[in-house]
Amino acid sequence: MMMELAKTAVLVKTMVEAVKIPVTAKMRLGWDDDNITAPDLARELEQAGASAIFVHGRTREQGFTGIVNLDGIRAVVKAVKTIPIIGNGDVTTPEAARKMLEQTGCAGVSIGRGAFYNPWIFLHTHHYLRTGELMPEPSFAQRVQVMCRHLDLMVEVFGEEHGCRMFRKVAPWYAKRFGPANEFNKRVVRVSSRPEFLEILENYRQWREQFLDEAGELKPRFQPQPLVASFMQEPGVTQREHIPVPKGPVEVW
Ligand SMILES: Cc1cc2nc3c(=O)[nH]c(=O)nc-3n(C[C@H](O)[C@H](O)[C@H](O)COP(=O)(O)O)c2cc1C
């Protein structure tokens, strides 16, 4: 669709005419570096009646590697007349959100994987944008409390069996910020009931104690590395914690 702009515009126009709610579009910057089509497509879709456009600042060829291109998002912002452009890609901290907003002029940012590990990111970003102040990271106890509430809600919506099965994918996202968690992850990916989950959690709590200091905090060498957005890297620094994506081609996610 990013290579057939006129056809895509007809598709969106037909949707806009068919429904009473706003139609928004989500795109990447283009197919590859030689085909950065997002600015032209955004302009076409605005004319077709799209109400807003979300742009992931990478090309299709990049997949989820390489740096999110803020200049690329800025070019899309400049290409449209009035509709809001929402920037996307690698926003894992409040500072990254501010940088994307400032450097691209986008009307907002959307956060995907950053919220898997840190559901507080929306509150923290909102606070930072208003006050310039970074809120403290949630404690282990707070993360566990919210994880348990997440499970309860999934059980409420999907039933215990299906909810727990779906939670096998979710719990390791939370665990990513627990420090050493292999004991937890190994067992939680097989969980099938709520009592079993609570037992896994209790065993894990005890196992995790070996990594704590007298104050009950993770010893510094066991603390998880901060998540740093690709576009927040200092020049010359190439290492960053990889944010995993599902296996297999993006077409089948
Ligand atoms: C598991 C997963 C599923 C996704 N599904 C969709 C989707 O259905 N539609 C879409 O436009 N983008 C989808 N994306 C892409 C995200 O919306 C987003 O553009 C991308 O993850 C980059 O933003 P992030 O770094 O904040 O995660 C998906 C990403 C992931 C990791």
Ligand as a Chemical Component Dictionary entry (heavy atoms), coordinates in Angstrom:
data_LIG
# 
_chem_comp.id                   LIG 
_chem_comp.type                 NON-POLYMER 
_chem_comp.pdbx_formal_charge   0 
_chem_comp.three_letter_code    LIG 
# 
loop_
_chem_comp_atom.comp_id 
_chem_comp_atom.atom_id 
_chem_comp_atom.alt_atom_id 
_chem_comp_atom.type_symbol 
_chem_comp_atom.charge 
_chem_comp_atom.model_Cartn_x 
_chem_comp_atom.model_Cartn_y 
_chem_comp_atom.model_Cartn_z 
_chem_comp_atom.pdbx_ordinal 
LIG C1  C1  C 0 3.301  -7.686 18.987 1  
LIG C2  C2  C 0 3.129  -6.510 18.072 2  
LIG C3  C3  C 0 1.984  -6.403 17.285 3  
LIG C4  C4  C 0 1.791  -5.325 16.425 4  
LIG N1  N1  N 0 0.641  -5.245 15.693 5  
LIG C5  C5  C 0 0.420  -4.160 14.913 6  
LIG C6  C6  C 0 -0.810 -3.994 14.194 7  
LIG O1  O1  O 0 -1.685 -4.866 14.222 8  
LIG N2  N2  N 0 -0.987 -2.880 13.454 9  
LIG C7  C7  C 0 -0.041 -1.894 13.400 10 
LIG O2  O2  O 0 -0.249 -0.880 12.739 11 
LIG N3  N3  N 0 1.142  -2.013 14.049 12 
LIG C8  C8  C 0 1.381  -3.114 14.813 13 
LIG N4  N4  N 0 2.570  -3.228 15.488 14 
LIG C9  C9  C 0 3.573  -2.175 15.345 15 
LIG C10 C10 C 0 3.393  -1.140 16.447 16 
LIG O3  O3  O 0 2.146  -0.492 16.347 17 
LIG C11 C11 C 0 4.464  -0.068 16.394 18 
LIG O4  O4  O 0 4.417  0.622  15.169 19 
LIG C12 C12 C 0 5.858  -0.643 16.562 20 
LIG O5  O5  O 0 5.898  -1.656 17.554 21 
LIG C13 C13 C 0 6.867  0.467  16.895 22 
LIG O6  O6  O 0 6.481  1.167  18.052 23 
LIG P1  P1  P 0 7.061  0.796  19.521 24 
LIG O7  O7  O 0 8.560  0.877  19.422 25 
LIG O8  O8  O 0 6.453  1.811  20.441 26 
LIG O9  O9  O 0 6.624  -0.624 19.843 27 
LIG C14 C14 C 0 2.786  -4.322 16.329 28 
LIG C15 C15 C 0 3.937  -4.416 17.104 29 
LIG C16 C16 C 0 4.131  -5.500 17.967 30 
LIG C17 C17 C 0 5.398  -5.576 18.784 31 
# 
loop_
_chem_comp_bond.comp_id 
_chem_comp_bond.atom_id_1 
_chem_comp_bond.atom_id_2 
_chem_comp_bond.value_order 
_chem_comp_bond.pdbx_ordinal 
LIG C1  C2  SING 1  
LIG C2  C3  SING 2  
LIG C2  C16 DOUB 3  
LIG C3  C4  DOUB 4  
LIG C4  N1  SING 5  
LIG C4  C14 SING 6  
LIG N1  C5  DOUB 7  
LIG C5  C6  SING 8  
LIG C5  C8  SING 9  
LIG C6  O1  DOUB 10 
LIG C6  N2  SING 11 
LIG N2  C7  SING 12 
LIG C7  O2  DOUB 13 
LIG C7  N3  SING 14 
LIG N3  C8  DOUB 15 
LIG C8  N4  SING 16 
LIG N4  C9  SING 17 
LIG N4  C14 SING 18 
LIG C9  C10 SING 19 
LIG C10 O3  SING 20 
LIG C10 C11 SING 21 
LIG C11 O4  SING 22 
LIG C11 C12 SING 23 
LIG C12 O5  SING 24 
LIG C12 C13 SING 25 
LIG C13 O6  SING 26 
LIG O6  P1  SING 27 
LIG P1  O7  DOUB 28 
LIG P1  O8  SING 29 
LIG P1  O9  SING 30 
LIG C14 C15 DOUB 31 
LIG C15 C16 SING 32 
LIG C16 C17 SING 33 
# 
